[in-house]
Amino acid sequence: MTGDRRAAGRAAEDAALEHLRQNGMKLVERNYLSRCGEIDLVMRDGDTLVFVEVRYRARKSHGSAAETVDYRKRAKLIATAQTYLQRSRWRRACRFDVVALSADGVDWIRDAFRGD
């Protein structure tokens, strides 16, 4: 990843984190890595642990930022979250959110994998 893309990704994560904090969520961990993949943000929303995928798209010519979270990315996120849960021994509710950022603003999709 080039320096510009890395900086843009970091800025998108910062913006998503600030948006989530303004809505009452608390940061638990940032950029959790396992052999399965990475989770951008791990947050607490009351008694719920939330795994957050942050996506940024400058232009919609190839689809929206949220549309880039396809079934392969979901599978990697789920596997990574399972690793996190085994390590942390969390035994309460959890969910997956997607925060998609674009020139149009922030699209926060709560419980984005419900029904999958």
Summary of the structure (lengths in Angstrom):
residues: 116
radius of gyration: 13.7
end to end distance: 30.2
largest distance: 41.8
contacts: 328
relative contact order: 0.19
helix: 35%
strand: 35%
